[in-house]
Amino acid sequence: MNALPPLDYRMAFDLAPIGLVMSRNRLMVDCNQQLLDMFGATREQLVGQSFEVLYPTHDEFERTGARIVASLNAKGYYADERVMKRTGGPHKGDLFWCHVSGRALNPKQPHAAGIWSFEDLSATRQVKADLTPREREIAALLIEGLTSKQIGKRLGISPRTVDVYRARLMRKYEAATTPLLVQKLLSA
């Protein structure tokens, strides 16, 4: 009878079916091949770099970092869907929807050290409309089912401002209602 080999956690990290990153102070200190493939990068291009290189803009990087700190639960977990940017390869600069979840190793110091997973959603959701960074944030939060008041609180803007952005999104996606907008965002 063949015995199973001992557990090899490094192999599990490297061969995981989703992108994984270990971080310290918002710098990527290690990542697996799936993440490199997803972003079209080499290990040398990402390890030691700020997560900022994976974001469409500096402002989105900063606002997401603040949102992570504000939204971590008591165990230090966070998850959302957001638009990210491919950093190399034939699709360099392309934007794509990504499910990101992670855990701070110490919830009291959320950015000090953590492990993050990235799942490319582009097979089921495309970035079709030309959206501003703020529209991308609001679209992601609408998909989560948040109200204007909840989105405003999370982003530090007024609910009325959220409504203005929602109206812009509805025009761009030719959606008459918020549920139709969400449906179009999910199927885009």
The 8 nearest C-alpha neighbors of each residue, nearest first, counted from 0:
[[1, 2, 3, 4, 5, 6, 7, 10],
 [2, 0, 3, 4, 5, 6, 7, 10],
 [1, 3, 4, 0, 5, 6, 7, 8],
 [4, 2, 5, 1, 6, 0, 7, 8],
 [3, 5, 2, 6, 7, 1, 10, 8],
 [6, 4, 7, 3, 2, 8, 10, 11],
 [7, 5, 8, 4, 11, 3, 10, 9],
 [6, 8, 10, 9, 5, 11, 4, 12],
 [9, 7, 11, 10, 6, 12, 13, 5],
 [10, 8, 12, 11, 7, 13, 14, 6],
 [9, 11, 13, 8, 7, 12, 14, 15],
 [10, 12, 8, 14, 9, 13, 15, 7],
 [13, 11, 9, 10, 15, 14, 8, 31],
 [12, 14, 31, 10, 11, 15, 32, 9],
 [15, 13, 11, 12, 10, 16, 32, 31],
 [14, 16, 12, 17, 11, 13, 18, 33],
 [15, 17, 14, 33, 18, 118, 13, 19],
 [18, 16, 15, 118, 33, 117, 19, 116],
 [19, 17, 34, 33, 117, 116, 31, 118],
 [18, 20, 116, 30, 31, 115, 34, 17],
 [21, 19, 30, 115, 114, 29, 22, 27],
 [20, 22, 114, 29, 28, 113, 27, 30],
 [23, 21, 27, 113, 28, 112, 26, 25],
 [22, 24, 112, 111, 26, 25, 110, 113],
 [23, 25, 111, 110, 26, 112, 22, 27],
 [26, 24, 23, 49, 110, 22, 50, 27],
 [27, 25, 49, 23, 48, 22, 24, 47],
 [26, 28, 22, 46, 47, 48, 29, 21],
 [29, 27, 46, 22, 47, 21, 26, 23],
 [30, 28, 21, 20, 27, 46, 31, 22],
 [31, 29, 20, 19, 21, 34, 32, 28],
 [30, 32, 13, 33, 34, 19, 18, 12],
 [31, 33, 35, 34, 36, 13, 30, 14],
 [32, 34, 18, 36, 35, 31, 17, 37],
 [35, 33, 18, 37, 32, 36, 31, 19],
 [36, 34, 40, 32, 38, 33, 37, 39],
 [35, 37, 39, 33, 34, 38, 32, 40],
 [38, 36, 34, 35, 39, 33, 119, 18],
 [37, 39, 85, 35, 40, 36, 86, 34],
 [40, 38, 87, 88, 36, 37, 35, 86],
 [41, 39, 35, 87, 38, 86, 44, 36],
 [40, 42, 44, 43, 35, 45, 39, 36],
 [41, 43, 45, 44, 46, 40, 35, 30],
 [44, 42, 41, 45, 46, 47, 40, 48],
 [45, 43, 41, 42, 40, 46, 48, 47],
 [44, 46, 48, 42, 43, 47, 27, 41],
 [47, 45, 27, 28, 48, 42, 29, 43],
 [46, 48, 27, 28, 26, 45, 49, 29],
 [49, 47, 45, 26, 46, 27, 50, 44],
 [48, 50, 26, 51, 25, 27, 52, 47],
 [49, 51, 52, 53, 26, 25, 48, 27],
 [50, 52, 49, 53, 54, 60, 57, 56],
 [53, 51, 50, 54, 49, 86, 48, 84],
 [54, 52, 84, 51, 50, 83, 86, 85],
 [55, 53, 83, 51, 84, 56, 52, 60],
 [54, 56, 84, 83, 53, 59, 94, 57],
 [57, 55, 59, 58, 54, 60, 132, 51],
 [56, 58, 60, 59, 61, 51, 54, 55],
 [59, 57, 61, 60, 56, 62, 132, 63],
 [60, 58, 62, 56, 61, 57, 63, 132],
 [59, 61, 57, 63, 58, 51, 62, 54],
 [62, 60, 58, 64, 59, 63, 57, 65],
 [63, 61, 65, 59, 64, 60, 58, 66],
 [64, 62, 66, 60, 65, 61, 59, 67],
 [63, 65, 67, 61, 62, 66, 60, 68],
 [64, 66, 62, 68, 63, 67, 69, 61],
 [65, 67, 63, 69, 64, 68, 70, 62],
 [68, 66, 64, 70, 65, 69, 71, 63],
 [67, 69, 65, 66, 70, 71, 109, 64],
 [70, 68, 66, 67, 71, 65, 153, 72],
 [71, 69, 67, 68, 66, 72, 77, 153],
 [72, 70, 75, 77, 76, 68, 67, 69],
 [71, 73, 75, 74, 76, 70, 77, 106],
 [72, 74, 75, 71, 106, 76, 107, 70],
 [75, 73, 72, 76, 106, 71, 102, 103],
 [74, 76, 106, 103, 71, 72, 102, 73],
 [77, 75, 102, 71, 72, 101, 74, 103],
 [76, 78, 71, 101, 100, 102, 67, 75],
 [79, 77, 100, 99, 101, 76, 80, 98],
 [80, 78, 99, 98, 81, 100, 77, 139],
 [81, 79, 98, 97, 139, 99, 96, 82],
 [80, 82, 97, 96, 139, 83, 79, 98],
 [81, 83, 96, 95, 97, 94, 135, 84],
 [82, 84, 54, 95, 94, 53, 55, 96],
 [85, 83, 94, 53, 55, 54, 93, 92],
 [84, 86, 38, 91, 92, 93, 87, 39],
 [87, 85, 91, 38, 39, 92, 40, 84],
 [88, 86, 91, 39, 40, 85, 90, 38],
 [87, 89, 39, 91, 90, 40, 86, 85],
 [88, 90, 91, 87, 39, 92, 93, 85],
 [89, 91, 88, 93, 92, 85, 87, 39],
 [92, 90, 87, 86, 85, 88, 93, 89],
 [91, 93, 85, 84, 86, 90, 94, 87],
 [94, 92, 85, 90, 91, 84, 95, 86],
 [93, 95, 84, 83, 82, 92, 85, 126],
 [96, 94, 82, 83, 121, 126, 97, 84],
 [97, 95, 82, 120, 81, 121, 83, 119],
 [96, 98, 119, 120, 81, 118, 80, 82],
 [97, 99, 80, 118, 117, 79, 81, 119],
 [100, 98, 117, 79, 78, 116, 80, 97],
 [101, 99, 78, 116, 77, 115, 79, 98],
 [102, 100, 115, 77, 114, 76, 116, 78],
 [101, 103, 76, 75, 113, 114, 104, 77],
 [102, 104, 113, 75, 109, 105, 106, 112],
 [103, 105, 113, 112, 102, 106, 75, 109],
 [104, 106, 103, 107, 108, 109, 75, 112],
 [107, 105, 75, 109, 108, 103, 74, 104],
 [106, 108, 105, 109, 75, 103, 104, 73],
 [109, 107, 106, 105, 111, 110, 103, 112],
 [110, 108, 103, 106, 111, 107, 68, 105],
 [109, 111, 24, 112, 108, 25, 23, 103],
 [112, 110, 24, 23, 108, 109, 113, 25],
 [113, 111, 23, 22, 104, 110, 103, 24],
 [114, 112, 103, 104, 22, 102, 21, 115],
 [113, 115, 21, 101, 102, 20, 22, 103],
 [116, 114, 101, 20, 19, 100, 21, 113],
 [115, 117, 19, 100, 18, 99, 101, 20],
 [118, 116, 99, 18, 98, 17, 19, 97],
 [117, 119, 98, 97, 17, 120, 18, 99],
 [118, 120, 97, 121, 96, 117, 98, 37],
 [121, 119, 97, 96, 122, 124, 123, 118],
 [120, 122, 124, 125, 123, 119, 96, 95],
 [123, 121, 120, 124, 125, 119, 96, 95],
 [124, 122, 121, 120, 125, 186, 187, 185],
 [125, 123, 121, 187, 186, 120, 185, 122],
 [124, 126, 187, 121, 127, 95, 123, 96],
 [127, 125, 95, 128, 187, 94, 96, 124],
 [128, 126, 125, 187, 129, 130, 124, 184],
 [127, 129, 130, 126, 171, 172, 187, 168],
 [128, 130, 127, 131, 126, 171, 134, 135],
 [131, 129, 134, 128, 135, 132, 133, 168],
 [130, 132, 134, 133, 135, 129, 136, 128],
 [131, 133, 135, 134, 136, 59, 130, 56],
 [132, 134, 136, 135, 131, 137, 164, 59],
 [135, 133, 131, 137, 136, 132, 130, 138],
 [136, 134, 138, 132, 133, 137, 130, 139],
 [137, 135, 133, 139, 134, 138, 140, 132],
 [136, 138, 134, 140, 139, 135, 141, 133],
 [139, 137, 135, 141, 136, 140, 134, 142],
 [140, 138, 142, 136, 137, 141, 81, 80],
 [141, 139, 143, 137, 142, 138, 145, 136],
 [140, 142, 144, 138, 143, 145, 139, 137],
 [141, 143, 139, 140, 144, 181, 138, 185],
 [144, 142, 140, 141, 145, 139, 79, 80],
 [145, 143, 141, 142, 140, 146, 181, 139],
 [144, 146, 141, 143, 149, 140, 150, 147],
 [147, 145, 149, 148, 150, 144, 141, 151],
 [148, 146, 158, 150, 149, 161, 151, 162],
 [147, 149, 158, 151, 146, 150, 152, 157],
 [150, 148, 146, 152, 151, 147, 145, 153],
 [151, 149, 147, 153, 152, 148, 154, 145],
 [152, 150, 156, 158, 157, 148, 154, 149],
 [151, 153, 155, 149, 150, 154, 148, 156],
 [152, 154, 150, 151, 155, 149, 66, 156],
 [155, 153, 151, 152, 156, 150, 66, 62],
 [154, 156, 152, 151, 153, 157, 150, 158],
 [157, 155, 151, 154, 152, 160, 158, 161],
 [156, 158, 151, 160, 159, 161, 155, 152],
 [159, 157, 148, 151, 147, 161, 160, 162],
 [158, 160, 162, 157, 161, 163, 147, 151],
 [161, 159, 163, 157, 162, 158, 164, 156],
 [160, 162, 158, 164, 159, 163, 147, 165],
 [163, 161, 165, 159, 160, 164, 166, 158],
 [162, 164, 160, 166, 161, 165, 159, 167],
 [165, 163, 167, 161, 166, 162, 134, 168],
 [164, 166, 162, 168, 167, 163, 161, 169],
 [167, 165, 169, 163, 164, 168, 162, 170],
 [168, 166, 164, 170, 165, 169, 171, 163],
 [169, 167, 165, 171, 170, 166, 172, 164],
 [168, 170, 174, 166, 172, 167, 173, 171],
 [171, 169, 173, 167, 168, 172, 166, 174],
 [172, 170, 168, 169, 173, 167, 128, 174],
 [171, 173, 169, 174, 170, 168, 180, 183],
 [174, 172, 170, 169, 171, 175, 180, 168],
 [173, 175, 169, 180, 172, 179, 176, 170],
 [174, 176, 173, 169, 179, 177, 180, 170],
 [177, 175, 179, 178, 174, 180, 169, 181],
 [176, 178, 180, 179, 181, 175, 174, 169],
 [179, 177, 181, 180, 176, 182, 174, 183],
 [180, 178, 182, 176, 177, 181, 174, 183],
 [181, 179, 177, 183, 174, 182, 178, 169],
 [180, 182, 184, 178, 183, 179, 142, 185],
 [181, 183, 179, 185, 180, 184, 178, 186],
 [182, 184, 180, 186, 185, 181, 187, 179],
 [185, 183, 181, 187, 182, 186, 180, 138],
 [184, 186, 182, 183, 187, 124, 181, 142],
 [185, 187, 183, 184, 124, 182, 123, 125],
 [186, 125, 124, 184, 183, 185, 127, 126]]
